[in-house]
């Protein structure tokens, strides 16, 4: 397992390598290797942006000499858009995106940390020109209605023998709505919120709700038990439509 120092040293080494490439403009650390260093641990990955001159992105995607000068790469995957994922020989995993300055101006991201840049590049490239909006929390009535519908439809599919579809309807879609409901049930604890992924650090932010998650997601063969746990959880905390509750309990 790599240490936090290993991760930071690797990012610094990538920055030193980029200094030898005239078309590279800046390296921006994000997340736990960015401005949230207090979250960095041995389970973190490297998350960063590479900013390059217009017309040179493809060179940095296809020729990874700028990465392999820091350490050999044993796996690479180029995702859609600007994304690139790599695994180094020592187990360090990195997710990155490659942008021009103009493209970065249209990207949504949380403020990062300059690891390396050309002297003439502004420090402002590490901060987004637009702040990603906080995800809206739907009203309780809407969330409860959606969850009850998820449970009912999922159980119908389970009884039909569509276990995969049922598991997704109940243990994925209904649970997603339960995560949104957490803010209505307990105060959010002090932990870094990811504006792009509601489930990140959920256990630290909503520990009371998190204590029930295992019951809500019991696995492929236990979708009815998962649905029952959710229904009991909700019935103990909210007034629910009695007819819909009765219909769900009949399917259970």
C-alpha positions in Angstrom: 0.0 0.0 0.0 1.3 3.4 -0.9 1.6 6.2 1.7 0.3 9.7 1.3 3.9 10.9 0.8 4.2 8.4 -2.1 1.2 9.9 -3.8 2.3 13.5 -3.4 5.9 12.6 -4.5 4.5 10.9 -7.6 2.5 14.0 -8.5 5.5 16.2 -7.9 7.6 13.9 -10.2 4.9 14.2 -12.9 5.2 18.0 -12.6 9.0 17.9 -12.9 8.6 15.7 -16.1 6.1 18.2 -17.6 8.6 21.0 -17.2 10.5 19.4 -20.0 7.5 19.6 -22.4 7.0 23.0 -24.0 3.4 22.2 -24.8 2.5 21.5 -21.1 1.2 24.5 -19.2 0.0 23.4 -15.8 -0.6 20.4 -13.5 -3.5 20.9 -11.1 -4.1 18.5 -8.1 -7.7 17.9 -7.2 -9.5 16.4 -4.3 -7.3 14.8 -1.6 -4.2 15.7 -3.6 -5.5 19.2 -4.2 -6.8 21.6 -1.6 -8.2 18.8 0.6 -4.9 17.3 1.8 -6.4 16.5 5.2 -8.4 13.7 3.5 -5.3 12.2 1.9 -4.6 8.6 3.0 -3.2 5.3 1.7 -6.5 4.6 -0.1 -6.5 7.8 -2.2 -5.7 8.0 -5.9 -4.2 10.7 -7.9 -6.8 13.0 -9.3 -5.5 15.9 -11.5 -5.9 18.1 -14.5 -3.2 18.6 -17.1 -3.5 21.9 -19.0 -1.8 22.0 -22.5 -1.5 24.2 -25.5 -4.3 24.1 -28.1 -3.7 21.4 -30.7 -1.5 19.2 -28.5 -4.0 17.2 -26.4 -3.8 14.1 -28.6 0.0 13.9 -28.2 -0.4 13.8 -24.4 -3.1 11.1 -24.6 -1.2 8.8 -26.9 2.4 9.2 -25.8 2.6 8.8 -22.0 6.3 9.6 -21.8 5.4 12.5 -19.5 3.9 10.0 -17.0 6.4 7.2 -17.4 9.3 9.6 -16.7 7.8 9.5 -13.1 7.1 5.7 -13.1 6.2 2.9 -15.6 2.5 2.5 -16.5 1.1 -1.0 -16.6 -2.6 -0.1 -17.4 -4.2 2.7 -19.3 -7.8 3.4 -20.3 -8.9 6.5 -22.2 -12.5 7.3 -21.3 -14.9 9.4 -23.2 -14.2 13.1 -23.5 -11.0 14.4 -21.7 -10.5 11.5 -19.3 -7.5 9.2 -18.9 -7.0 6.5 -16.2 -3.7 4.7 -15.5 -2.1 2.3 -13.1 1.6 2.5 -12.3 3.7 -0.5 -11.5 3.8 0.3 -7.8 0.0 0.3 -7.5 -0.6 4.0 -7.6 -3.8 4.7 -9.6 -4.4 8.0 -11.3 -7.5 9.6 -12.9 -6.9 12.7 -15.0 -8.4 15.0 -17.6 -6.5 16.9 -20.2 -7.7 20.4 -21.2 -6.7 23.5 -23.0 -7.1 26.8 -21.0 -10.2 27.6 -23.0 -11.8 24.2 -22.3 -10.9 24.5 -18.6 -13.0 27.7 -18.5 -16.1 25.7 -19.4 -15.4 22.7 -17.1 -17.1 22.2 -13.7 -14.8 21.3 -10.9 -13.9 22.2 -7.3 -10.9 24.4 -6.8 -7.6 22.6 -7.1 -3.9 23.1 -6.1 -1.2 24.1 -8.5 1.4 21.4 -8.5 3.4 22.8 -11.4 2.9 25.5 -14.0 4.8 27.5 -16.6 5.9 30.8 -15.1 3.6 32.9 -17.3 0.5 30.8 -16.6 -1.9 32.4 -14.1 -2.6 30.8 -10.7 -6.3 31.3 -11.5 -6.4 28.2 -13.7 -6.7 26.1 -10.5 -10.0 27.7 -9.7 -13.1 27.2 -11.8 -14.7 30.1 -13.6 -18.1 28.8 -12.5 -18.9 27.1 -9.2 -20.8 23.8 -9.5 -24.3 24.3 -8.0 -25.1 22.4 -4.8 -27.4 19.5 -5.7 -31.0 20.4 -4.8 -32.7 18.3 -2.2 -36.2 17.4 -3.4 -39.1 17.8 -0.9 -39.8 15.0 1.5 -43.2 14.2 -0.1 -41.6 13.7 -3.5 -38.8 11.5 -2.2 -41.3 9.3 -0.2 -43.5 9.0 -3.2 -40.7 7.9 -5.5 -39.3 5.4 -2.9 -42.7 3.8 -2.4 -43.1 3.5 -6.2 -39.6 2.0 -6.5 -40.5 -0.6 -3.8 -43.8 -1.6 -5.4 -42.5 -1.8 -8.9 -39.4 -3.7 -7.8 -41.3 -6.3 -5.9 -43.6 -6.9 -8.8 -40.6 -7.5 -11.0 -39.1 -9.8 -8.3 -42.3 -11.9 -8.2 -42.2 -12.1 -12.0 -38.7 -13.6 -11.8 -36.8 -10.4 -13.0 -34.4 -10.4 -10.1 -31.8 -8.2 -11.6 -34.3 -5.5 -12.5 -35.9 -5.8 -9.1 -32.6 -5.5 -7.3 -31.7 -2.3 -9.3 -35.2 -0.8 -8.7 -35.0 -1.3 -4.9 -31.4 -1.6 -3.9 -30.2 1.1 -6.3 -32.9 3.6 -7.3 -34.8 3.5 -4.0 -31.6 3.7 -2.0 -30.5 6.7 -4.1 -33.7 8.5 -3.0 -33.0 7.5 0.6 -29.6 9.1 0.4 -31.4 12.3 -0.6 -33.8 11.9 2.3 -30.9 11.8 4.8 -30.7 15.6 5.0 -34.3 15.7 6.2 -33.5 13.2 9.0 -30.3 14.3 10.7 -27.9 17.2 10.6 -25.0 16.8 8.1 -21.7 16.2 9.9 -18.6 18.2 9.0 -17.0 16.3 6.1 -16.0 17.4 2.6 -19.0 17.1 0.3 -18.5 16.1 -3.3 -20.8 18.3 -5.4 -20.7 15.7 -8.2 -21.4 12.5 -6.2 -23.9 12.4 -3.4 -22.7 9.1 -2.0 -19.1 10.1 -1.4 -18.2 10.2 2.3 -21.9 9.5 3.1 -20.9 7.5 6.2 -19.0 10.4 7.7 -21.7 13.0 6.7 -24.8 11.1 7.8 -23.7 8.4 10.3 -27.3 7.6 11.6 -28.7 6.9 8.2 -25.4 5.1 7.2 -26.0 2.6 10.0 -29.0 1.3 8.1 -27.5 1.0 4.7 -26.5 -2.7 5.0 -30.2 -3.5 5.7 -31.3 -1.6 2.6 -28.8 -3.4 0.3 -28.8 -7.1 1.3 -27.9 -8.5 -2.1 -29.3 -10.0 -5.3 -31.2 -12.8 -3.5 -32.6 -10.6 -0.7 -34.4 -7.9 -2.5 -37.7 -8.4 -0.6 -35.8 -8.3 2.7 -34.1 -5.1 1.6 -37.5 -3.6 0.6 -39.0 -4.6 4.0 -36.1 -2.9 5.8 -36.7 0.3 3.9 -40.4 0.3 4.4 -40.0 -0.3 8.1 -37.4 2.5 8.3 -39.7 5.0 6.6 -42.9 3.9 8.4 -41.2 4.6 11.8 -40.3 8.2 10.7 -42.9 9.5 8.3 -46.6 9.3 7.7 -47.0 7.1 4.6 -49.9 6.4 2.3 -51.7 3.5 3.9 -53.0 2.0 0.7 -49.5 1.9 -0.9 -47.9 0.5 2.2 -50.6 -2.2 2.3 -49.9 -3.1 -1.4 -46.2 -3.3 -0.8 -46.6 -5.5 2.3 -48.9 -7.8 0.4 -46.1 -8.3 -2.2 -43.7 -9.0 0.6 
